[in-house]
Amino acid sequence: MQGSPQKIGPDDQEKGKGRLKIFLGYSAGVGKTYTMLSEARQRKASGEDVVIGIVETHGRKETERLMEGMENVQLRRIDYKGISLKEMDLEGIIRRRPQLVLVDELAHTNAPTSVHPKRYLDVMDIINNGIDVITTVNIQHIESLNPQIEQITGIAVKETIPDSILDESDEIRIIDLSPEDLIQRFREGKVYIPEKAERAMQNFFSRANLLALRQLTLRRTAQRINVDIKDYMTSHSFDGSDPAVPGILVCIGTHRTFSEKLIRVGRQLADEMHCEWHVIHVELTGAPTKDPRSIETLTKLFELSSKMGAKPSTIIGTTLAEGILHYANSNHLTKIILGKPPSRKWFSRFSPSLVEQIMGGGGGIDIYLINTKEEGMAQLKNDKPTFKFKGYIYSSLLLIATTSIGLLLTDILDPTNNAMLFIIDVIIAAVLWGIGPALFTSLVGVILFDFFLVQPAFSIGVRDSQYLITFLVMIAVGTTINVLITKAKMNAETAVARERITKVLLTIQEKLYSSYDEMTMWRELTSALVQFNPGFEFVILISRNGKIVPRYQMGNTELSKDELAIAQWCVDNGKVAGFETDNIPLCQLRFYPMAVKGRKVGVLGVRPTGSNPGIKFPSEFQILLQSSANQAALAYERIKQMNK
């Protein structure tokens, strides 16, 4: 692994965080890098210690001249598949520890084997080590604006940064240039070489696109200014400040493109309303287990939500409306974002739609319907149980057996008693195979009963009115029973799922706070986590005098030097790191920070067992791990105080 985070910033705490200033533009060529270098030269002339981390001049002579006389931290060379790549030397910058470092092209994707996959994560490391950063980025690289950029330009931008980077920056400065002047710069070859510039002006950088991108830049920056003004008014207790705005709830499915659109709309609405927002996926009880691809998609969607500042969750509900309303009411969320459903089939119009169910069950809730293609909505609704033939086959066999028994006992049983046998079939189908096979059994059972067991036999028709009543009662009773049994079954499954998660959390809390010995506490914690998900093994590391040291481990969790370095980075920065995260993902372990009121305690390390190397981290398990890490930190501090 390139670079050792363990060596980065040993006196991070004494230095405090650095400041982040972003030069934001609507296009290449507006002068972001030039302005950044000009400011850097002024600050260097005033006595500040300024270095260049990385600057991309793209062959522009006037930009290259501004770099003359400036100190450059030597770039790091990476050989990848026979290609020599150059990247910013993160460790070298932090070891040099200037007052200010220049980092161009914030959205850049780093070469494989780098400490972080993205340059913006390098910048956050630099800031956390007490160094100020000036950086540049274009509006098309902002995550939540990605769909709008694609709609404007027809091009999907792959390299993006989370909106939270803009939100948490100390200063944003727009670098503006009129589209006419920018186009003139393109023609003069000051942005790209003439051949490339001509293609660019015909495609991405057409005048219409530039005008739209410029407007988007101004609008996004205005949102940030509004947030700053409201924060200032709130902190200074000005009269007339805006009241608290209710939160937003975004409901997603497993269609990635469509759900990403909903998430980005939620982010934009939250920016405009200056409120918190949540993203949920509803798991229906009785639904089949999701395939690995759907699980992976949901994981990616939740990661995107977290990057944008949302609180993602998976919840369990008997229906979509029940799950959504329960979560919205529990978290005081009054704005719900849904995908606009496709046209409903004629037979489905007799039952209320999802929107009608939510409106009927939640007073004061506003619903925002986002338009999308029908295939996207179909994927959103794919949480409903899929059609399974097995239950219908078993129901058919059961009906054949009941009809055969009725024919054999025709001389003993009257038709009314035979009808009771078919009602028993309906109950069995509802209990064992669900509502679909139960309804199938009701209807087909009536036909078989009429055809074989009601005189005249082997004909469809009812001559005696009492049998007509019997048929209607069979359908009504069968339908009612299977609905009640199915609902009870779904409620039971929901209760079991919720009880399991709650029980584990309560067990962990009870065992942690009843432990008076540190090692016993760690054993109890890891044992409870293994019971919840036996596919993982755990290691506990404690921070002593600022350095992370292993304290307890289970299974084959001996840590390498690189893994210890990642654990150190995790505790220093207070962020989840390692396996399948944005922070140093080239590692088989995932580390969760343990902290108490900002005081760093240690990390909880997790990795799949040797028999499950490719296993994913379910979203519920991730929440459990972070909650457990927080509880463990409190319990550890309690034991330390007791020992003193």
Secondary structure as GFF3:
##gff-version 3
##sequence-region A 1 644
A	DSSP	three_ten_helix	5	7	.	.	.	ID=ss1
A	DSSP	alpha_helix	12	15	.	.	.	ID=ss2
A	DSSP	beta_strand	20	25	.	.	.	ID=ss3
A	DSSP	alpha_helix	32	45	.	.	.	ID=ss4
A	DSSP	beta_strand	50	54	.	.	.	ID=ss5
A	DSSP	alpha_helix	61	66	.	.	.	ID=ss6
A	DSSP	beta_strand	71	72	.	.	.	ID=ss7
A	DSSP	beta_strand	76	80	.	.	.	ID=ss8
A	DSSP	beta_strand	83	87	.	.	.	ID=ss9
A	DSSP	alpha_helix	90	96	.	.	.	ID=ss10
A	DSSP	beta_strand	100	103	.	.	.	ID=ss11
A	DSSP	alpha_helix	119	128	.	.	.	ID=ss12
A	DSSP	beta_strand	132	138	.	.	.	ID=ss13
A	DSSP	three_ten_helix	139	141	.	.	.	ID=ss14
A	DSSP	three_ten_helix	143	145	.	.	.	ID=ss15
A	DSSP	alpha_helix	146	153	.	.	.	ID=ss16
A	DSSP	alpha_helix	163	168	.	.	.	ID=ss17
A	DSSP	beta_strand	171	174	.	.	.	ID=ss18
A	DSSP	alpha_helix	179	187	.	.	.	ID=ss19
A	DSSP	alpha_helix	194	202	.	.	.	ID=ss20
A	DSSP	alpha_helix	207	235	.	.	.	ID=ss21
A	DSSP	beta_strand	247	251	.	.	.	ID=ss22
A	DSSP	alpha_helix	256	273	.	.	.	ID=ss23
A	DSSP	beta_strand	277	284	.	.	.	ID=ss24
A	DSSP	alpha_helix	292	307	.	.	.	ID=ss25
A	DSSP	beta_strand	311	317	.	.	.	ID=ss26
A	DSSP	alpha_helix	320	330	.	.	.	ID=ss27
A	DSSP	beta_strand	333	339	.	.	.	ID=ss28
A	DSSP	three_ten_helix	346	350	.	.	.	ID=ss29
A	DSSP	alpha_helix	354	361	.	.	.	ID=ss30
A	DSSP	beta_strand	366	370	.	.	.	ID=ss31
A	DSSP	alpha_helix	374	380	.	.	.	ID=ss32
A	DSSP	alpha_helix	389	408	.	.	.	ID=ss33
A	DSSP	alpha_helix	415	433	.	.	.	ID=ss34
A	DSSP	alpha_helix	435	448	.	.	.	ID=ss35
A	DSSP	pi_helix	449	453	.	.	.	ID=ss36
A	DSSP	alpha_helix	465	513	.	.	.	ID=ss37
A	DSSP	alpha_helix	518	532	.	.	.	ID=ss38
A	DSSP	beta_strand	536	544	.	.	.	ID=ss39
A	DSSP	beta_strand	547	553	.	.	.	ID=ss40
A	DSSP	alpha_helix	561	573	.	.	.	ID=ss41
A	DSSP	beta_strand	577	578	.	.	.	ID=ss42
A	DSSP	beta_strand	590	596	.	.	.	ID=ss43
A	DSSP	beta_strand	599	608	.	.	.	ID=ss44
A	DSSP	alpha_helix	619	643	.	.	.	ID=ss45
###
